[in-house]
């Protein structure tokens, strides 16, 4: 299964590294990343492959949300299937 991670917040050093580290800790492979900084706002989308994950999607989403809150960020994780359905016209 694939999932989409969205990260938004004030730009600081190490955001990509910390989110990627959480993926690696749980054997979640990052397959694509797109990030930008608008003024001082950091925005990132990650596509990850959870085929070998050692954690359930809901638990991973909660862990990343908590990590984001510690960093002053908003972090969402949803399955790619749900993401695609939400954005299907």
N, C-alpha and C positions, 0 to 999 in steps of 0.2 A: 504494500500500500504506500502511496505517496501522500505527503502532507504539505501544506503551505504555512510558513511562519511569517508573520507580519510584525515588524518592530518599529515603533515611533517614539520620539522623545528628543530631549536636548542632546546635542552631540557631545560625546566625551570619548576619551581614549579607551579602546578595548571592547567596544560593544560587539563587534563582529567576532572577536576572539572568544569572548565569554559565551555567546550564544552557540558558536561552533563547538566549544569545549563541552557544553551540555549535550550537544548532539553526539559527539564522540564518546562521552561517558556511557551513553545508552545505545551504542552501536547503530546510530542513525546516520546515514550517509547524506551529506549535502551534495546535491546534484546541480544546483544553479543558485546564483545569488545576484540580486540587483539592488544596489544601494545608491542613495544620493543624499546630499546635504543642501538644504535650502535655508539660506541665512544660517541659523544655528540649530535647525531642526534636522535630525537624523531620521531617514526613512529607509527601511530595508524590507525586501521580500526574499524569502528563501524557499526553494523547493527541495524537499528532502525525501529520501527513500527509507521507509520504515520496515522493509522486508526482513531485516535481521535485528530489529530493535529488541532490546531486553526490557522494555517498558511499554505499557499500553498507551494508546494515543491520548486518552483522557488524563492519565496520570502525567504524561509528558507535558501536555498543555498546561496543567496545573503547576508543574514544576517550573516551566518557563515563565508563566505569569508571575509566580512568586519571585523568581530571579529578576525579572523585569522591574517589579515593584521595588526591589532592593536597589536597583540601578536608576530608579526614577524614570522608567520606560513603560510603555504600554506594549505588551506582547500577546499576540493571539496565535493559536495553532489550530488549524482545521484540516480535515482530510481533503485531498484534492478533489475527490468526488463531490463533496459538499460544496467546495469552492466553485467547481464547474457548474453545478446545478444552480447556485445562487446567481451566477453571471451568464446564464444561458438566456438568450433573447428569443 
